[in-house]
Amino acid sequence: MRRSLVAGLMMVTSAALAGPAAGASDPVPPRTPSPRTAAPDTTTPAAAVLTPTVLPGLGGSSASAAAVNDSGVVAGTALATDGRYYAVQWTGGRITRLPALGGAECQARDIDNSGRIVGGCMTAAGTFKPVMWDGGRLTRIPAPGDFGMAVATSKAGIVGTYNVPGDDPFQTRRAFLWRPGQASARTITAPIGASAEGINDSGRVVGTMRWLWADPSPLGQYRAWTWSAGRQTQLGTLGGGTTPNDINNAGQVVGTSIVTGSRLVPFIWSSGRLRALPTGGRNSLTAQALNDGGVIVGTDGSQERAIRWASPSSPVTYLPQPSGTMLSQGQDVNRAGTVVGMAGSYDGSAFRFVAVVWK
C-alpha cells in the first residue's frame, strides 16, 4: 500500500535522484539533518511501548527500511562495501540482497503481504526503471518513458510514476498501474504532472496532481487525489498544497499539507473529509503511513525524530531512539503495529544511517 519516501536522507545516488523519475515520486523536499543531538521534547510523550532494533546492513554507512508487511518481512535499501546501493529484504532480522539490473544500483520502496517487493533499478544507460522482485526474482515492469519508479504494491497491482521526454520533469510525469502478467503498464487517466503514491487491496490508487503551476512552493503546487475504476476524486485542502503518502484498505489516506507560513501539517482523509492530525503545536510534522487499524507513523522534521499516532485522534508521540543515534524517521507500519524506518548518527565528520524496526 506504500507511497513516497519523505526525506530521502540516503537515497540511491545524487545523480540518479536528479533525474525526473526520482524527483517525481518525492515532492516533499528532503530535509538536511543538522549535526546535533536532538533535544528530547518534554511536551509530547514518548511511545515507550515500542522498542527499537537496528537491522544489519551490507557493510556500508547507510541503510533504510522503507516498508514492512503483515508477516514482518521488511524491504529497504542498503549501501554495500563496493560503494553501491542495493535493494534488500530482512526476514527474521537477516538481510538478503536482491538482484539488480546489470549489477547497477537499486532501491526497494514497498512490500505487500504476498512478499512481492517493488522499487527501481538503474540501467547501464544511467536511467531508473521500475522493477518487481517476487520470490527473489527480478522483473522489469513494462512502463513507458525514460525514467520510472514503482512505489507501491498490493494484491490489486503495482503503481508508480514514469517520465516521458521533455524539459519540465513535472509536466512530463505520468502515473501508471501494472498487474503482473500484463504486457504493459496502464497510464492512469489524470492531469499532466500526476503521480501515484499508493494502492490498497481494492485497487484504489492515491496520488498527486500539479495544481498551481506558478506557485514557487513545491508542496503548494500539488493536490491529493484518489482514483478507482476510472473515476478520480480530489481530497480537498487545508488551505494549501496536499501531498498524500499512503492509503489503507479502509480507503483512509494520510499525507502532508503546506499551510500559511510554510508550515507542514499532517492530514488524514477519511469518509470524504480531510482534516489535520493532532500536532501538539509542532510545525513540521509529516504523516508517512498508516495501517488498517488507523495507527499512523511519520517524522517530526524540526526534531528529526520518528513519530506515531495511536489513532487519527490520538496525540502525536515520539518513537524511542536506538542507542547511539540522534535522528530518525518513521516510514511504515503493519497490522501488528510494527514500525520501520531509519535512524542516524554523526561522528563529527559524516552521518551514518541504519535501518530500524520498532516493536
C-alpha positions as CSV (number, residue, x, y, z in Angstrom):
1,M,0.0,0.0,0.0
2,R,3.0,2.2,0.3
3,R,3.9,5.6,-1.1
4,S,6.8,8.0,-1.4
5,L,9.7,8.5,0.9
6,V,9.6,11.8,2.7
7,A,13.1,12.8,3.4
8,G,15.4,10.6,1.4
9,L,18.5,11.0,3.6
10,M,20.3,8.1,2.0
11,M,18.7,7.8,-1.5
12,V,20.5,5.8,-4.1
13,T,22.8,8.4,-5.7
14,S,22.5,12.1,-6.1
15,A,23.0,11.7,-9.8
16,A,20.1,9.2,-10.1
17,L,17.8,11.3,-8.0
18,A,18.5,14.4,-10.0
19,G,16.6,12.6,-12.8
20,P,12.9,13.3,-13.3
21,A,11.6,9.9,-12.1
22,A,13.2,10.0,-8.7
23,G,12.0,13.5,-8.0
24,A,8.6,12.8,-9.5
25,S,7.7,10.4,-6.6
26,D,9.2,12.6,-3.9
27,P,7.5,16.0,-4.0
28,V,8.3,16.7,-0.3
29,P,11.7,18.3,-0.3
30,P,14.5,16.5,1.6
31,R,15.4,17.9,5.0
32,T,19.2,18.0,5.6
33,P,19.9,16.8,9.2
34,S,21.9,19.1,11.4
35,P,24.9,17.6,13.2
36,R,23.5,17.9,16.7
37,T,21.8,15.7,19.3
38,A,18.1,16.0,19.0
39,A,16.8,17.5,22.3
40,P,14.1,15.5,24.0
41,D,10.6,17.0,23.8
42,T,9.1,17.4,27.2
43,T,5.6,18.3,26.0
44,T,5.0,15.2,23.8
45,P,5.2,11.8,25.5
46,A,7.5,9.1,24.0
47,A,6.0,5.9,22.6
48,A,8.0,3.9,25.1
49,V,6.0,0.7,24.5
50,L,7.9,0.1,21.2
51,T,11.5,-1.0,21.4
52,P,13.9,-0.1,18.5
53,T,16.1,-2.8,16.9
54,V,18.8,-2.0,14.4
55,L,18.8,-4.2,11.4
56,P,22.0,-5.4,9.8
57,G,23.3,-3.7,6.7
58,L,25.6,-4.6,3.8
59,G,28.8,-3.1,5.3
60,G,28.4,0.4,4.1
61,S,27.4,3.6,6.0
62,S,23.7,3.7,5.1
63,A,20.7,1.5,5.3
64,S,17.0,2.3,5.5
65,A,13.8,0.3,5.9
66,A,11.1,1.5,3.6
67,A,8.2,-0.9,4.2
68,V,7.0,-3.9,6.3
69,N,4.3,-6.4,5.5
70,D,2.0,-8.1,8.0
71,S,4.3,-11.1,8.3
72,G,7.1,-8.8,9.5
73,V,9.2,-9.0,6.3
74,V,11.0,-5.7,5.7
75,A,12.1,-4.1,2.4
76,G,14.6,-1.3,2.0
77,T,17.9,-0.1,0.7
78,A,21.5,-0.5,1.9
79,L,24.9,0.7,0.9
80,A,27.4,-2.1,0.3
81,T,31.2,-2.2,0.7
82,D,31.5,-1.7,-3.1
83,G,30.0,1.7,-2.8
84,R,26.7,0.8,-4.4
85,Y,23.2,0.9,-3.0
86,Y,21.1,-2.3,-3.3
87,A,17.5,-3.2,-2.7
88,V,17.3,-5.6,0.3
89,Q,14.9,-7.5,2.4
90,W,15.1,-8.5,6.0
91,T,13.4,-11.7,7.2
92,G,13.6,-12.6,10.9
93,G,16.3,-9.9,11.2
94,R,18.5,-11.5,8.5
95,I,19.4,-9.3,5.4
96,T,19.2,-10.6,1.8
97,R,20.5,-8.5,-1.1
98,L,18.1,-8.5,-4.1
99,P,19.1,-8.9,-7.7
100,A,19.9,-5.7,-9.8
101,L,19.7,-4.8,-13.4
102,G,23.1,-5.5,-14.8
103,G,24.7,-5.1,-11.4
104,A,23.7,-1.4,-11.1
105,E,22.1,0.3,-8.1
106,C,18.5,-0.3,-6.9
107,Q,16.2,0.7,-4.2
108,A,13.1,-1.1,-2.7
109,R,10.1,1.1,-1.9
110,D,7.3,-1.3,-0.8
111,I,6.4,-4.9,0.1
112,D,3.0,-6.5,0.1
113,N,1.5,-9.4,2.1
114,S,2.5,-11.9,-0.7
115,G,6.1,-10.9,-0.2
116,R,6.3,-9.0,-3.5
117,I,8.7,-6.1,-3.4
118,V,8.7,-3.1,-5.8
119,G,11.1,-0.3,-6.5
120,G,13.5,0.8,-9.1
121,C,16.9,-0.1,-10.6
122,M,19.4,1.9,-12.6
123,T,20.2,0.6,-16.1
124,A,23.6,0.6,-17.8
125,A,22.4,3.8,-19.5
126,G,22.1,5.5,-16.2
127,T,18.3,5.7,-16.1
128,F,16.0,4.3,-13.4
129,K,13.4,1.7,-14.4
130,P,10.5,0.4,-12.3
131,V,11.0,-3.2,-11.1
132,M,9.4,-6.0,-9.1
133,W,11.1,-8.7,-7.0
134,D,8.9,-11.8,-6.5
135,G,10.4,-14.8,-4.7
136,G,13.8,-13.1,-5.2
137,R,13.3,-13.0,-8.9
138,L,13.8,-9.6,-10.6
139,T,11.3,-8.4,-13.3
140,R,11.4,-5.1,-15.1
141,I,8.0,-3.5,-15.1
142,P,6.9,-2.7,-18.7
143,A,6.2,1.0,-18.1
144,P,6.8,3.6,-20.9
145,G,9.1,6.6,-20.6
146,D,12.8,7.3,-19.9
147,F,12.7,7.2,-16.1
148,G,10.4,5.3,-13.8
149,M,9.9,4.0,-10.2
150,A,7.4,1.6,-8.7
151,V,6.4,2.9,-5.3
152,A,3.6,0.7,-4.0
153,T,2.2,-2.8,-4.3
154,S,-0.9,-4.6,-3.1
155,K,-2.9,-7.7,-4.3
156,A,-4.7,-5.3,-6.7
157,G,-1.5,-4.4,-8.6
158,I,1.6,-2.1,-8.6
159,V,1.7,1.6,-9.1
160,G,4.4,4.1,-9.8
161,T,5.5,7.0,-11.8
162,Y,7.3,7.4,-15.1
163,N,8.5,10.4,-17.2
164,V,8.2,11.0,-20.9
165,P,10.8,13.1,-22.8
166,G,10.6,16.8,-22.1
167,D,12.3,19.8,-20.4
168,D,9.9,20.1,-17.4
169,P,10.0,17.0,-15.2
170,F,6.7,17.9,-13.7
171,Q,4.8,18.3,-17.0
172,T,6.3,15.0,-18.3
173,R,5.4,13.0,-15.2
174,R,2.7,10.2,-15.5
175,A,1.2,7.7,-13.1
176,F,1.0,4.0,-14.0
177,L,-0.8,0.9,-12.8
178,W,0.5,-2.6,-13.7
179,R,-0.7,-6.1,-12.8
180,P,1.9,-8.9,-13.1
181,G,1.4,-10.8,-16.3
182,Q,0.2,-7.8,-18.3
183,A,2.2,-7.0,-21.4
184,S,2.4,-3.3,-20.5
185,A,1.6,-0.9,-17.7
186,R,-1.5,1.2,-17.9
187,T,-1.2,5.0,-17.7
188,I,-3.7,6.3,-15.1
189,T,-6.1,8.8,-16.5
190,A,-5.1,12.0,-14.6
191,P,-4.0,15.5,-15.4
192,I,-0.5,16.2,-16.7
193,G,2.0,16.1,-13.9
194,A,0.2,13.4,-11.8
195,S,2.0,10.8,-9.8
196,A,0.8,7.6,-8.0
197,E,1.9,7.2,-4.4
198,G,-0.1,4.2,-3.1
199,I,-2.7,1.5,-3.8
200,N,-4.9,-0.6,-1.5
201,D,-6.2,-4.1,-1.9
202,S,-9.4,-3.0,-3.6
203,G,-7.4,-1.2,-6.3
204,R,-8.0,2.4,-5.1
205,V,-4.9,4.5,-6.0
206,V,-3.8,7.7,-4.3
207,G,-1.5,10.3,-5.8
208,T,-0.8,13.9,-6.6
209,M,-1.5,16.2,-9.4
210,R,0.1,19.5,-10.4
211,W,-2.4,22.3,-9.4
212,L,-0.8,25.7,-9.4
213,W,2.0,25.9,-12.0
214,A,3.0,29.4,-10.9
215,D,3.3,28.6,-7.2
216,P,7.0,28.5,-6.3
217,S,6.4,26.3,-3.2
218,P,7.0,22.6,-4.0
219,L,4.1,21.4,-1.8
220,G,1.9,24.3,-2.8
221,Q,1.8,23.1,-6.4
222,Y,0.1,19.8,-5.6
223,R,-3.3,18.4,-4.8
224,A,-4.1,14.9,-3.5
225,W,-6.4,12.6,-5.4
226,T,-7.7,9.1,-5.4
227,W,-8.5,7.0,-8.5
228,S,-10.7,3.9,-8.7
229,A,-12.4,2.3,-11.7
230,G,-11.5,5.3,-13.9
231,R,-13.0,7.8,-11.5
232,Q,-10.9,10.5,-9.9
233,T,-11.7,12.2,-6.6
234,Q,-9.9,15.2,-5.2
235,L,-9.3,15.1,-1.5
236,G,-9.6,18.8,-0.7
237,T,-7.1,21.1,1.0
238,L,-6.3,22.6,4.4
239,G,-5.6,25.9,2.7
240,G,-2.5,25.0,0.7
241,G,-1.0,22.1,-1.3
242,T,-1.6,18.5,-0.2
243,T,0.7,15.5,-0.9
244,P,-0.6,12.0,0.1
245,N,1.8,9.3,1.2
246,D,-0.3,6.2,1.9
247,I,-3.8,4.6,1.7
248,N,-5.1,1.7,3.7
249,N,-7.7,-0.9,3.0
250,A,-10.5,1.3,4.6
251,G,-9.7,3.9,2.0
252,Q,-8.2,6.3,4.5
253,V,-5.3,8.5,3.2
254,V,-2.5,10.2,5.1
255,G,-0.1,12.8,3.9
256,T,1.2,16.3,4.4
257,S,-0.2,19.7,3.7
258,I,1.5,23.1,3.5
259,V,-0.4,26.0,5.0
260,T,0.1,29.6,5.9
261,G,3.7,30.4,6.9
262,S,5.0,27.3,5.1
263,R,4.0,25.1,8.0
264,L,3.8,21.4,7.3
265,V,0.7,19.9,8.7
266,P,-0.1,16.1,8.6
267,F,-3.5,15.2,7.5
268,I,-5.9,12.2,7.2
269,W,-8.7,11.9,4.6
270,S,-11.4,9.7,5.9
271,S,-15.1,9.3,5.0
272,G,-14.8,12.0,2.4
273,R,-13.3,14.6,4.8
274,L,-9.8,16.0,5.0
275,R,-8.6,17.1,8.5
276,A,-5.4,17.8,10.3
277,L,-3.9,15.3,12.7
278,P,-3.0,16.4,16.2
279,T,0.4,18.2,16.1
280,G,0.9,19.3,19.7
281,G,1.9,22.7,18.4
282,R,4.6,21.4,16.1
283,N,5.0,23.0,12.6
284,S,6.9,20.4,10.6
285,L,5.2,17.0,11.1
286,T,4.6,14.6,8.2
287,A,2.3,11.6,8.2
288,Q,4.0,8.9,6.1
289,A,2.0,5.7,6.5
290,L,-1.0,4.1,8.3
291,N,-2.2,0.6,8.9
292,D,-5.8,-0.7,8.6
293,G,-6.4,-0.1,12.3
294,G,-5.6,3.6,11.9
295,V,-2.1,3.7,13.5
296,I,-0.1,6.4,11.7
297,V,3.7,7.0,11.6
298,G,5.8,9.7,10.3
299,T,8.5,12.2,11.2
300,D,8.9,15.5,13.1
301,G,11.2,17.5,10.8
302,S,12.0,20.1,13.5
303,Q,13.2,17.5,16.0
304,E,14.4,15.0,13.3
305,R,12.5,12.2,15.1
306,A,10.2,9.3,14.2
307,I,6.7,9.8,15.4
308,R,3.5,7.9,15.9
309,W,-0.3,8.4,16.4
310,A,-2.1,5.5,18.0
311,S,-5.2,6.7,16.1
312,P,-6.1,9.7,14.0
313,S,-7.5,11.5,17.1
314,S,-4.6,10.5,19.4
315,P,-1.8,12.8,20.4
316,V,1.5,12.5,18.5
317,T,4.2,10.6,20.3
318,Y,7.9,10.1,19.7
319,L,9.4,6.7,19.0
320,P,12.5,5.9,21.1
321,Q,15.9,6.4,19.5
322,P,18.2,3.4,19.0
323,S,21.2,3.7,21.2
324,G,23.9,5.9,19.8
325,T,21.6,7.6,17.3
326,M,20.4,11.2,17.2
327,L,17.8,11.4,14.4
328,S,15.2,9.0,13.0
329,Q,12.3,8.6,10.5
330,G,9.2,6.5,10.6
331,Q,8.4,5.0,7.2
332,D,5.8,2.3,7.5
333,V,3.6,0.4,10.0
334,N,2.0,-3.1,9.6
335,R,-1.2,-4.6,11.0
336,A,0.5,-5.6,14.3
337,G,1.8,-2.0,14.8
338,T,5.4,-2.8,14.0
339,V,7.1,0.3,12.6
340,V,10.1,0.5,10.3
341,G,12.3,3.4,9.2
342,M,15.8,4.6,9.8
343,A,18.0,6.3,12.4
344,G,21.2,8.3,12.1
345,S,24.3,9.2,14.0
346,Y,27.0,11.8,13.4
347,D,30.7,11.2,14.2
348,G,31.9,14.8,13.7
349,S,32.5,14.5,10.0
350,A,29.8,12.3,8.4
351,F,26.4,10.8,9.1
352,R,25.8,7.1,9.3
353,F,22.3,5.7,8.8
354,V,20.8,2.4,10.0
355,A,17.6,0.6,9.3
356,V,15.3,0.2,12.3
357,V,12.3,-1.8,13.4
358,W,10.3,-0.6,16.4
359,K,8.0,-3.2,18.0
